[in-house]
Amino acid sequence: MRNLSTMKTAIIYASKHGTTQKVANELSTLLPQHDVTMLDAGKNHKIDLTTYDQIIVGGSIHAGMIQTSLQKFIERNTTSLLQKPLGIFLCCMDEKEAMNQFEKAFPEILRHHAKCCQCVGGEFLFEKMNFLEKLMTRKIAGVNETVSKLRYENIKALAQSMT
Ligand SMILES: Cc1cc2nc3c(=O)[nH]c(=O)nc-3n(C[C@H](O)[C@H](O)[C@H](O)COP(=O)(O)O)c2cc1C
């Protein structure tokens, strides 16, 4: 293990409208003593985890599902993820379903291995949504305008567990 000043931490995320990316950025600012690399699973198909000391993985829920790119990343890298300290977070807006969605999104073996698992809330960003997404959000969530319900205390707890 490297000393703390050079701890290499990868934050691997997938984000549709930018909220999960915002959380990943927030995490990286909360880990100032780490050498943090942020990797978008939607854009990087061959992520090599061997050079990192620890990993944080995060995604978001749309229509009950996590992003396919993140799901595929997890499937391909489960063995490597089990060999490193791991943190997991999920962005979603349905507070009642948060835990069920989290359990569906991340395999049990990784949830048990992780040092910390956090549901960090989310945002409805109407300016980033297409017509169908606006329609769905109005109909299912009854929300008609941009709203942010990020749980910064959970983001901080995740960062603290990885320091
Ligand atoms: C079209 C649409 C469908 C969504 N479906 C769900 C859902 O099924 N459950 C939930 O908890 N949140 C749902 N959300 C809320 C998202 O998880 C939330 O907007 C999150 O912050 C998105 O993060 P991202 O921009 O990084 O993808 C949905 C949002 C949109 C726009």
The ligand as an SDF file (V2000), in Angstrom:
LIG
                    3D

 31 33  0  0  0  0  0  0  0  0999 V2000
  -36.5760    9.7970  -17.1060 C   0  0  0  0  0  0  0  0  0  0  0  0
  -36.1370    9.5940  -15.6900 C   0  0  0  0  0  0  0  0  0  0  0  0
  -36.4480    8.4080  -15.0360 C   0  0  0  0  0  0  0  0  0  0  0  0
  -36.0500    8.2130  -13.6860 C   0  0  0  0  0  0  0  0  0  0  0  0
  -36.3700    7.0600  -13.0580 N   0  0  0  0  0  0  0  0  0  0  0  0
  -36.0560    6.9230  -11.7470 C   0  0  0  0  0  0  0  0  0  0  0  0
  -36.4260    5.7390  -11.0510 C   0  0  0  0  0  0  0  0  0  0  0  0
  -36.9780    4.7870  -11.6050 O   0  0  0  0  0  0  0  0  0  0  0  0
  -36.1270    5.6610   -9.7210 N   0  0  0  0  0  0  0  0  0  0  0  0
  -35.4890    6.6880   -9.0460 C   0  0  0  0  0  0  0  0  0  0  0  0
  -35.2790    6.5670   -7.8600 O   0  0  0  0  0  0  0  0  0  0  0  0
  -35.0940    7.8060   -9.7180 N   0  0  0  0  0  0  0  0  0  0  0  0
  -35.3600    7.9410  -11.0380 C   0  0  0  0  0  0  0  0  0  0  0  0
  -34.9650    9.0670  -11.7050 N   0  0  0  0  0  0  0  0  0  0  0  0
  -34.1610   10.0820  -10.9990 C   0  0  0  0  0  0  0  0  0  0  0  0
  -32.6840    9.9720  -11.3470 C   0  0  0  0  0  0  0  0  0  0  0  0
  -32.1000    8.8610  -10.7050 O   0  0  0  0  0  0  0  0  0  0  0  0
  -32.0040   11.2810  -10.9530 C   0  0  0  0  0  0  0  0  0  0  0  0
  -32.4690   12.2640  -11.8360 O   0  0  0  0  0  0  0  0  0  0  0  0
  -30.4930   11.2160  -10.9340 C   0  0  0  0  0  0  0  0  0  0  0  0
  -29.9990   12.3580  -10.2520 O   0  0  0  0  0  0  0  0  0  0  0  0
  -29.9190   11.1440  -12.3310 C   0  0  0  0  0  0  0  0  0  0  0  0
  -28.5100   11.1980  -12.2980 O   0  0  0  0  0  0  0  0  0  0  0  0
  -27.6440   11.3560  -13.6300 P   0  0  0  0  0  0  0  0  0  0  0  0
  -27.9530   12.6980  -14.2180 O   0  0  0  0  0  0  0  0  0  0  0  0
  -26.2530   11.2510  -13.1720 O   0  0  0  0  0  0  0  0  0  0  0  0
  -28.0270   10.2220  -14.5420 O   0  0  0  0  0  0  0  0  0  0  0  0
  -35.3190    9.2520  -13.0300 C   0  0  0  0  0  0  0  0  0  0  0  0
  -35.0010   10.4290  -13.7240 C   0  0  0  0  0  0  0  0  0  0  0  0
  -35.3960   10.6150  -15.0140 C   0  0  0  0  0  0  0  0  0  0  0  0
  -35.0540   11.8890  -15.7230 C   0  0  0  0  0  0  0  0  0  0  0  0
  1  2  1  0
  2  3  1  0
  2 30  2  0
  3  4  2  0
  4  5  1  0
  4 28  1  0
  5  6  2  0
  6  7  1  0
  6 13  1  0
  7  8  2  0
  7  9  1  0
  9 10  1  0
 10 11  2  0
 10 12  1  0
 12 13  2  0
 13 14  1  0
 14 15  1  0
 14 28  1  0
 15 16  1  0
 16 17  1  0
 16 18  1  0
 18 19  1  0
 18 20  1  0
 20 21  1  0
 20 22  1  0
 22 23  1  0
 23 24  1  0
 24 25  2  0
 24 26  1  0
 24 27  1  0
 28 29  2  0
 29 30  1  0
 30 31  1  0
M  END
$$$$
